[in-house]
């Protein structure tokens, strides 16, 4: 029986590309754009589910935010040699 499941994705910029993470399965992928990173992650998750014995559905992670107060250090910019 085939079912459709919804997973949570986080995308972060890493250098010149993007890294995507499926929180429920701890599967990651990369892409040159956000859309490519998510598409590649979807393919990686499909392969992972085909090859692993996983009980689905998986409970969604609890997500929240919090604030902290911190003093930021300002980096001095150095001039590039010309």
Secondary structure, DSSP 8 states (H G I E B T S, - for coil): --------EEEEEETTEEEEEETTTTEEEEESSHHHHHHHHHHHHHHHHHHS---SS-------------------------
